[in-house]
């Protein structure tokens, strides 16, 4: 098997350790970039002999991921988030792919979302897929994508059959904070792209987001869970346009 580097970027993820590290322990090396956590994450990682951990001040997701890649000793990268887990069947599928001589440049993973450790079936997440395994010589993160960072791939891509487990929701307060933070980062991204604010966008786009997740993408079939996820996704869009309005109201530097 071609050697593999598992990478993570983290901040205050003590609740997800060591489960996420256990799930990628089959990699040749594990490197974690910590954004100066305050909950014991850094100390726990330092105490884990399987892990190399460095600290770097967070500026944006694409930059943090790109920095992590520069630390990797091997060409093949497996990037996971702290709330993701590589199952045994997915692990075997990854190993099989890395045994091929004719590998693709990158591979998509579909994700199975978990709401408080129970599978979420709909709510617009059922078709979610992300690049997580790639050859660092044939892929890079697009610098201007501040949030929901995008991997730019030079060459063909593959898709794994088995899903990546994603324990994205553990409590309301945590997820709400995360969606508000994402929304503000997205607002900054829109500002840097010279997008303009309007009250129509502030009112209409969150409503459209909620209807899309709860009705069109069948969040209603997830019951209360679907309602919460749809509502907080809409909140994130509201925060996006509030932040864009705030930034545009600032006096020129």
LOTORFI-353243 format. One line per 5 residues: number of its first residue (from 1); their letters; for each residue x, y, z of N, C-alpha, C, O, CB. Coordinates in steps of 0.2 Angstrom, whole numbers. Glycine has a CB too. Example, Ala and Ser with C-alpha at 12.3 -4.5 7.8 and 13.67 -1.06 7.14 Angstrom:
REM LOTORFI-353243
1> as> 66:-28:39:62:-22:39:66:-16:39:71:-17:42:57:-22:45 | 64:-11:35:68:-5:36:64:0:39:67:6:40:70:-3:29
REM end
This chain:
REM LOTORFI-353243
1> xxxxx> 4:-6:0:0:0:0:4:6:0:9:7:4:-5:0:6 | 2:11:-4:6:18:-4:5:21:3:0:20:6:3:22:-10 | 10:24:5:10:27:12:5:33:12:4:36:7:17:29:14 | 2:34:18:-4:38:19:-3:43:25:0:40:30:-10:34:19 | -4:49:24:-4:54:29:-11:56:31:-15:58:27:0:60:28
6> xxxxx> -13:55:37:-20:57:39:-19:64:42:-14:65:47:-23:52:45 | -23:69:40:-22:76:43:-29:78:46:-34:76:44:-21:80:37 | -28:82:51:-34:85:55:-32:92:56:-26:94:58:-36:81:61 | -37:97:56:-36:103:59:-42:104:64:-48:102:63:-37:109:53 | -40:106:70:-44:106:76:-44:112:80:-39:116:80:-43:100:80
11> xxxxx> -50:113:84:-50:118:89:-55:116:94:-61:115:92:-52:125:86 | -53:115:100:-58:113:106:-62:106:104:-68:107:104:-62:118:108 | -58:101:102:-62:95:100:-61:89:105:-61:83:103:-60:93:93 | -60:91:111:-58:85:116:-63:80:116:-62:74:118:-57:88:123 | -70:82:115:-75:76:115:-75:71:110:-77:66:110:-82:80:115
16> xxxxx> -71:73:104:-70:69:99:-64:65:99:-62:60:95:-71:72:92 | -60:66:104:-53:62:105:-54:57:110:-58:58:115:-47:67:107 | -52:51:109:-47:49:104:-51:45:98:-47:42:94:-42:44:107 | -57:45:98:-61:41:93:-59:42:86:-58:38:82:-68:42:94 | -58:49:84:-56:51:78:-49:48:76:-48:46:71:-57:58:76
21> xxxxx> -45:49:81:-38:46:80:-38:39:79:-34:36:75:-33:48:86 | -41:35:83:-42:28:82:-44:26:75:-42:21:73:-47:25:88 | -49:30:72:-51:28:66:-47:29:60:-48:26:55:-58:32:65 | -41:33:61:-36:34:56:-30:32:58:-25:33:54:-36:42:54 | -29:27:63:-23:25:65:-20:20:60:-14:18:61:-24:21:72
26> xxxxx> -23:18:55:-20:14:50:-15:18:45:-12:15:42:-26:10:46 | -16:24:46:-11:28:41:-4:28:44:-3:26:49:-14:36:41 | 0:29:39:8:29:41:10:35:46:14:34:50:12:30:35 | 6:40:45:7:46:50:1:50:51:-3:50:47:13:50:48 | 0:53:57:-6:57:59:-3:63:61:1:64:66:-10:53:64
31> xxxxx> -5:69:57:-3:75:59:-9:80:60:-14:80:57:1:79:53 | -9:83:66:-15:87:68:-12:95:69:-7:96:72:-18:85:75 | -16:99:66:-14:106:67:-20:109:71:-26:109:70:-14:110:60 | -18:111:77:-22:114:82:-22:121:83:-17:124:82:-20:111:89 | -28:125:83:-28:132:83:-28:135:90:-33:139:92:-34:134:79
36> xxxxx> -24:132:94:-23:134:101:-29:133:105:-32:138:108:-21:142:101 | -31:127:106:-37:125:109:-36:126:117:-31:127:119:-38:117:109 | -42:127:120:-42:129:127:-45:124:132:-46:124:138:-45:136:128 | -47:118:129:-51:113:132:-47:106:134:-50:101:136:-57:111:128 | -41:106:133:-37:101:134:-35:97:127:-32:91:128:-40:96:139
41> xxxxx> -38:99:122:-37:95:115:-29:95:114:-27:89:112:-40:99:110 | -26:100:114:-18:100:113:-15:95:117:-10:92:115:-16:107:113 | -16:96:124:-12:92:129:-14:84:127:-9:80:128:-15:93:136 | -20:83:126:-22:76:124:-18:73:118:-16:67:118:-30:75:123 | -18:77:113:-14:75:107:-7:75:108:-4:70:105:-16:81:101
46> xxxxx> -4:79:112:3:79:114:5:72:117:10:69:117:5:84:118 | 0:70:121:1:63:125:0:57:121:1:52:123:-4:63:131 | -3:58:115:-4:52:110:2:51:106:3:55:102:-11:53:106 | 5:45:107:11:44:103:10:43:96:15:43:92:15:38:106 | 4:42:94:3:41:87:2:47:83:2:47:77:-4:37:86
51> xxxxx> 2:53:86:1:59:83:7:64:83:10:64:88:-5:62:87 | 7:68:78:12:74:78:7:80:78:3:80:73:17:74:72 | 8:84:83:3:90:83:7:96:83:12:97:87:-1:89:90 | 5:101:79:8:108:79:2:113:80:-3:111:79:12:109:72 | 4:119:82:-1:124:83:0:130:78:6:132:77:0:127:91
56> xxxxx> -5:132:76:-5:138:71:-11:142:72:-17:139:73:-5:135:64 | -11:148:72:-17:153:73:-21:152:67:-19:152:61:-14:160:74 | -28:151:68:-32:150:63:-34:157:59:-35:162:63:-39:147:66 | -34:157:53:-36:162:49:-42:161:45:-47:164:45:-30:165:44 | -41:155:41:-47:153:37:-46:145:35:-40:143:36:-48:157:30
61> xxxxx> -51:142:34:-51:135:33:-46:132:27:-42:128:29:-58:132:32 | -46:136:22:-42:133:16:-35:134:18:-31:130:16:-44:137:10 | -33:140:21:-26:141:23:-24:136:28:-18:134:28:-25:148:25 | -28:135:33:-26:130:38:-25:123:35:-20:120:37:-31:130:43 | -29:121:31:-29:114:27:-22:114:23:-19:109:23:-35:113:23
66> xxxxx> -21:119:19:-15:120:15:-9:119:19:-4:116:17:-15:126:11 | -9:123:25:-3:122:29:-2:115:32:4:113:32:-4:127:35 | -7:112:34:-7:105:36:-4:101:31:0:96:32:-14:102:38 | -6:102:24:-3:97:19:5:98:18:8:94:17:-6:99:12 | 7:104:20:14:105:19:18:101:24:24:100:23:16:113:20
71> xxxxx> 15:99:29:18:95:35:19:88:33:22:84:36:15:96:41 | 15:86:28:14:79:27:20:76:23:23:79:19:8:77:22 | 23:70:26:28:67:23:27:63:16:31:62:12:32:62:28 | 20:61:16:18:57:10:14:60:5:11:65:7:15:50:13 | 13:58:-1:9:61:-6:2:60:-5:-2:65:-6:11:58:-13
76> xxxxx> 0:54:-2:-7:53:-2:-10:56:5:-7:54:10:-8:45:-2 | -15:60:5:-18:63:10:-25:60:12:-29:60:7:-18:71:9 | -26:59:18:-33:58:20:-35:63:25:-32:63:31:-34:50:24 | -39:68:23:-41:73:28:-48:72:31:-53:70:27:-41:80:24 | -48:72:37:-54:71:41:-55:76:46:-50:79:48:-54:64:45
81> xxxxx> -62:78:47:-63:82:53:-64:78:59:-64:72:59:-70:86:51 | -63:82:65:-63:79:71:-70:75:73:-70:70:76:-62:84:77 | -75:77:70:-82:74:71:-83:68:66:-89:66:65:-87:79:71 | -78:66:62:-79:61:57:-75:55:59:-71:55:63:-76:63:50 | -78:49:57:-75:43:58:-74:38:52:-79:38:48:-79:39:64
86> xxxxx> -68:35:51:-67:30:46:-69:23:49:-66:21:53:-60:30:43 | -74:20:46:-77:14:48:-72:8:46:-68:10:42:-84:12:46 | -73:2:48:-68:-3:46:-69:-5:39:-64:-6:36:-70:-9:51 | -75:-5:37:-76:-6:29:-73:-1:25:-71:-2:20:-84:-8:28 | -74:5:27:-71:11:23:-64:11:23:-60:12:18:-74:18:26
91> xxxxx> -61:9:29:-54:8:30:-51:3:25:-46:4:22:-52:6:37 | -54:-3:24:-52:-8:19:-53:-6:12:-48:-7:8:-56:-14:20 | -58:-2:11:-59:1:4:-53:6:2:-51:6:-3:-66:4:3 | -51:10:7:-46:15:6:-39:11:5:-35:13:0:-45:19:12 | -38:6:9:-32:2:8:-32:-1:1:-27:-2:-2:-31:-4:13
96> xxxxx> -37:-4:-1:-38:-7:-8:-36:-2:-13:-32:-4:-18:-45:-10:-9 | -39:4:-13:-37:9:-18:-30:11:-18:-27:12:-23:-42:16:-16 | -27:11:-12:-20:13:-12:-15:8:-14:-9:9:-15:-18:16:-5 | -18:2:-15:-14:-4:-18:-14:-3:-25:-10:-7:-29:-17:-10:-15 | -19:0:-28:-19:1:-36:-13:5:-38:-11:10:-35:-26:4:-38
101> xxxxx> -10:3:-44:-5:7:-47:-8:13:-51:-5:18:-51:-1:3:-52 | -14:12:-54:-18:17:-57:-23:20:-53:-29:19:-54:-21:14:-64 | -21:25:-49:-26:28:-44:-28:34:-47:-25:38:-52:-22:30:-37 | -34:37:-45:-37:43:-47:-33:48:-43:-29:47:-39:-45:43:-46 | -34:55:-45:-31:60:-42:-34:62:-35:-30:63:-30:-31:67:-46
106> xxxxx> -40:60:-34:-44:62:-28:-50:57:-28:-52:55:-33:-46:69:-27 | -53:56:-22:-59:52:-21:-64:56:-16:-62:59:-11:-57:45:-17 | -70:55:-19:-76:58:-15:-78:53:-10:-77:47:-11:-82:60:-19 | -80:55:-4:-84:51:1:-91:54:2:-92:60:3:-80:51:8 | -96:49:1:-102:51:4:-102:51:12:-98:47:14:-108:46:1
111> xxxxx> -106:55:15:-106:55:22:-113:53:25:-118:55:23:-104:62:25 | -112:48:30:-118:47:34:-118:51:40:-114:51:45:-118:39:37 | -123:56:41:-124:61:46:-127:57:52:-132:54:52:-128:67:44 | -125:59:58:-127:57:64:-130:63:69:-126:67:70:-122:52:68 | -136:62:71:-139:67:76:-139:64:82:-143:60:84:-146:70:73
116> xxxxx> -135:67:87:-134:63:94:-134:56:93:-137:52:97:-141:65:98 | -129:54:89:-127:47:88:-133:42:85:-132:36:84:-126:44:95 | -138:46:82:-143:42:78:-143:44:71:-142:50:70:-150:43:81 | -143:40:66:-143:42:59:-148:47:57:-154:46:59:-143:36:55 | -146:52:53:-151:57:50:-151:55:43:-146:54:39:-148:64:51
121> xxxxx> -158:54:41:-159:51:34:-160:56:29:-158:54:23:-165:46:34 | -162:62:30:-164:66:25:-162:73:27:-156:74:28:-172:66:24 | -166:78:27:-164:85:29:-159:88:24:-155:93:26:-161:85:36 | -159:86:18:-154:89:13:-147:86:13:-143:89:10:-154:96:14 | -146:82:18:-139:79:19:-138:72:16:-132:70:16:-138:79:26
126> xxxxx> -143:69:13:-143:62:10:-138:62:4:-136:56:3:-150:60:9 | -137:67:1:-133:67:-5:-126:70:-4:-122:71:-9:-136:70:-11 | -124:72:2:-118:76:4:-112:71:2:-112:66:4:-118:78:11 | -107:74:-1:-101:71:-3:-95:76:-3:-96:82:-5:-101:67:-9 | -89:74:0:-84:78:0:-77:74:-2:-77:68:-1:-83:81:7
131> xxxxx> -73:78:-4:-66:75:-6:-62:74:1:-62:79:5:-62:79:-10 | -60:68:2:-56:67:8:-49:64:7:-45:64:11:-60:63:13 | -49:60:2:-43:56:0:-40:59:-7:-44:59:-11:-44:48:0 | -34:61:-7:-31:64:-13:-24:64:-13:-20:63:-8:-34:71:-14 | -21:64:-19:-14:65:-20:-12:72:-20:-15:76:-24:-12:62:-27
136> xxxxx> -8:74:-15:-7:81:-14:-3:85:-20:-3:91:-21:-2:82:-8 | 0:81:-25:3:83:-31:-2:85:-36:0:88:-41:8:78:-33 | -8:82:-35:-13:83:-40:-20:87:-38:-25:86:-41:-15:77:-43 | -19:90:-32:-25:93:-29:-23:98:-24:-18:98:-21:-30:88:-25 | -27:104:-24:-25:109:-19:-32:113:-17:-37:113:-21:-20:114:-22
141> xxxxx> -32:116:-11:-38:120:-9:-38:127:-12:-33:130:-13:-38:120:-2 | -44:129:-15:-44:135:-18:-44:141:-12:-48:141:-8:-51:136:-21 | -39:145:-13:-37:150:-8:-43:155:-6:-44:156:0:-31:154:-9 | -47:157:-10:-52:162:-9:-58:159:-6:-63:163:-4:-54:166:-15 | -59:152:-5:-65:149:-2:-63:150:6:-60:145:9:-66:142:-4
146> xxxxx> -66:154:9:-65:155:16:-68:150:21:-65:147:25:-68:162:19 | -74:148:19:-78:143:22:-81:138:17:-81:139:11:-84:146:26 | -82:131:19:-84:126:15:-79:126:9:-80:126:3:-91:127:11 | -73:125:12:-67:125:7:-67:120:2:-70:114:3:-60:124:11 | -65:121:-4:-66:117:-10:-59:114:-12:-54:118:-13:-69:121:-16
151> xxxxx> -59:108:-14:-53:105:-17:-53:105:-24:-58:103:-27:-52:98:-14 | -48:108:-27:-47:109:-34:-43:103:-37:-37:102:-35:-44:115:-37 | -45:99:-41:-42:92:-43:-40:93:-50:-43:94:-55:-47:86:-42 | -33:91:-51:-31:90:-58:-31:83:-60:-26:79:-58:-24:93:-58 | -36:80:-63:-36:73:-65:-43:70:-64:-47:74:-62:-30:69:-62
156> xxxxx> -43:64:-64:-49:60:-63:-51:59:-56:-46:59:-52:-49:54:-67 | -57:59:-54:-59:57:-47:-63:51:-47:-66:49:-51:-63:63:-44 | -63:48:-41:-67:42:-39:-71:43:-34:-71:48:-30:-62:36:-38 | -76:38:-32:-81:39:-27:-81:32:-23:-82:27:-26:-88:41:-30 | -80:33:-17:-80:27:-12:-87:24:-11:-92:28:-11:-77:28:-6
161> xxxxx> -88:18:-11:-94:15:-10:-97:15:-3:-103:17:-1:-94:7:-12 | -92:15:2:-94:15:9:-94:22:11:-90:26:9:-89:11:13 | -98:24:16:-98:31:18:-94:33:24:-92:28:28:-106:32:20 | -92:39:25:-89:42:30:-94:44:36:-98:48:34:-84:48:28 | -93:41:42:-97:43:47:-96:50:50:-90:52:51:-97:38:53
166> xxxxx> -101:54:50:-101:61:52:-105:63:58:-111:63:57:-102:66:46 | -102:63:64:-106:65:70:-106:72:71:-103:75:76:-102:61:76 | -110:75:67:-110:83:66:-114:86:72:-113:92:73:-112:85:60 | -119:83:75:-123:86:80:-123:83:86:-126:77:87:-130:87:77 | -121:86:92:-121:83:98:-126:87:103:-129:84:107:-114:82:101
171> xxxxx> -126:93:102:-131:97:106:-132:104:102:-129:106:98:-128:99:113 | -138:107:104:-141:112:101:-136:118:101:-135:121:96:-148:114:103 | -134:120:107:-130:126:108:-123:125:103:-121:130:100:-128:126:115 | -120:120:103:-114:119:100:-115:120:92:-111:123:89:-111:112:101 | -120:116:90:-122:117:82:-124:124:80:-122:126:75:-127:111:80
176> xxxxx> -128:127:85:-130:134:83:-124:138:83:-123:142:78:-135:136:88 | -119:138:87:-113:142:87:-109:141:81:-107:146:78:-109:141:93 | -109:135:79:-105:133:73:-108:136:67:-105:139:62:-105:125:72 | -115:135:66:-119:138:60:-118:146:60:-118:149:55:-126:136:60 | -118:149:66:-118:156:66:-111:158:64:-110:163:60:-119:159:73
181> xxxxx> -105:154:66:-99:156:64:-98:155:57:-94:159:53:-94:151:68 | -100:149:54:-100:148:47:-103:154:43:-101:156:38:-103:141:45 | -109:156:45:-113:161:42:-109:168:41:-108:171:36:-119:163:45 | -105:169:47:-101:175:47:-95:175:42:-93:180:39:-99:177:54 | -92:169:42:-87:168:38:-89:168:30:-85:171:26:-83:161:39
186> xxxxx> -95:166:29:-97:166:22:-99:173:20:-98:175:15:-104:162:21 | -101:177:25:-103:184:24:-96:188:22:-96:192:18:-106:187:30 | -91:186:26:-84:189:24:-82:187:17:-79:191:13:-79:187:29 | -83:181:15:-82:179:8:-85:182:3:-83:184:-2:-83:171:8 | -92:183:4:-96:187:0:-94:194:-1:-93:197:-6:-103:187:2
191> xxxxx> -92:197:5:-89:204:5:-83:205:0:-82:209:-3:-88:206:12 | -78:200:1:-72:200:-3:-73:199:-10:-69:201:-14:-67:195:0 | -79:196:-12:-81:194:-19:-85:200:-21:-87:200:-27:-85:188:-19 | -85:206:-17:-89:212:-20:-96:211:-21:-99:214:-25:-86:214:-26 | -99:206:-17:-106:205:-18:-110:210:-14:-107:213:-9:-108:198:-15
196> xxxxx> -116:212:-16:-120:217:-13:-125:215:-8:-128:210:-10:-123:222:-18 | -126:218:-3:-132:217:2:-138:219:0:-139:225:-3:-130:219:9 | -144:216:1:-151:218:0:-155:215:5:-154:210:7:-153:217:-7 | -160:219:7:-165:216:12:-169:210:9:-171:206:13:-170:222:14 | -170:210:2:-173:205:-1:-169:198:0:-172:193:2:-174:206:-8
201> xxxxx> -163:199:0:-158:193:1:-159:191:8:-159:185:10:-151:194:-1 | -158:196:13:-159:194:20:-165:191:22:-165:186:26:-158:201:24 | -171:193:19:-177:190:20:-179:183:17:-181:178:19:-183:195:19 | -177:183:10:-179:178:6:-175:172:6:-177:166:7:-179:180:-1 | -168:173:6:-163:167:6:-164:162:12:-163:156:11:-156:170:5
206> xxxxx> -164:165:18:-165:160:24:-171:156:23:-171:150:25:-165:164:30 | -177:159:21:-183:156:20:-183:150:15:-185:145:16:-189:161:18 | -179:152:9:-178:147:4:-174:141:6:-175:136:5:-175:151:-2 | -169:143:11:-165:138:13:-169:133:18:-168:127:17:-159:141:17 | -173:136:22:-177:132:26:-182:127:22:-182:121:24:-181:136:31
211> xxxxx> -185:130:18:-190:126:13:-186:121:10:-189:115:9:-194:131:9 | -180:122:7:-176:117:3:-175:111:8:-176:106:6:-170:120:1 | -172:113:14:-170:107:18:-176:103:21:-176:97:21:-166:110:24 | -181:107:23:-186:104:27:-192:101:23:-195:96:24:-190:109:32 | -193:104:17:-199:102:12:-196:98:6:-197:92:5:-203:107:10
216> xxxxx> -192:102:2:-190:99:-4:-185:93:-3:-185:88:-6:-186:104:-8 | -180:94:2:-175:88:3:-178:84:9:-173:80:12:-168:91:5 | -184:84:11:-187:79:15:-185:79:22:-186:74:26:-186:72:12 | -183:85:25:-181:85:32:-187:84:36:-187:82:42:-179:92:34 | -193:85:34:-199:84:37:-200:76:40:-203:75:45:-205:86:33
221> xxxxx> -197:72:36:-197:65:37:-192:63:43:-192:58:46:-195:61:31 | -188:68:45:-183:67:50:-186:70:57:-183:70:62:-177:70:49 | -193:72:56:-196:75:62:-193:81:65:-191:85:62:-197:69:67 | -193:81:72:-190:86:76:-183:88:74:-180:93:73:-190:85:83 | -179:82:72:-172:83:70:-171:87:64:-167:91:63:-169:76:70
226> xxxxx> -176:85:59:-176:89:53:-177:96:54:-175:100:50:-180:85:48 | -182:97:58:-184:104:59:-178:108:62:-177:114:60:-190:105:64 | -175:105:67:-169:109:70:-164:110:65:-161:116:64:-166:105:76 | -162:105:61:-156:106:56:-158:111:51:-154:115:49:-155:99:53 | -165:111:48:-167:115:43:-167:123:46:-165:127:43:-174:114:41
231> xxxxx> -169:123:52:-169:130:55:-162:133:56:-161:139:55:-173:130:62 | -158:129:59:-151:131:60:-147:133:53:-143:137:53:-147:127:64 | -149:129:48:-146:131:42:-148:137:39:-145:141:36:-147:125:37 | -155:138:40:-158:145:38:-155:151:42:-153:156:40:-165:145:39 | -153:149:49:-150:154:53:-143:156:50:-141:162:50:-150:152:60
236> xxxxx> -140:151:48:-133:152:45:-133:157:39:-129:161:39:-130:146:43 | -138:156:35:-139:161:29:-141:168:32:-138:173:29:-145:158:25 | -145:169:37:-147:175:40:-140:179:42:-139:184:41:-152:174:45 | -136:175:46:-130:178:49:-125:180:43:-122:185:44:-127:173:53 | -126:176:37:-121:178:32:-123:185:29:-118:189:28:-123:172:26
241> xxxxx> -129:186:28:-131:193:25:-131:198:31:-130:204:29:-138:192:22 | -132:197:37:-131:202:42:-123:204:42:-122:210:43:-133:199:49 | -119:199:42:-112:200:42:-110:204:35:-106:209:36:-108:194:42 | -113:202:30:-111:206:24:-113:214:24:-110:218:22:-115:203:17 | -119:215:27:-122:221:28:-117:225:33:-116:231:32:-129:221:31
246> xxxxx> -115:222:38:-110:225:43:-104:227:40:-102:233:41:-109:220:49 | -101:223:36:-95:224:33:-95:230:28:-91:234:27:-92:218:30 | -101:230:24:-102:235:19:-103:242:22:-103:247:19:-107:233:15 | -105:242:29:-107:248:32:-101:251:35:-101:257:38:-112:247:37 | -95:248:36:-89:250:39:-86:256:34:-87:255:28:-84:245:40
251> xxx> -83:261:37:-80:266:33:-74:263:29:-71:259:32:-78:272:37 | -72:266:23:-66:263:20:-60:264:24:-59:269:27:-66:267:13 | -56:260:23:-49:260:27:-45:265:23:-39:266:26:-46:253:27
REM end
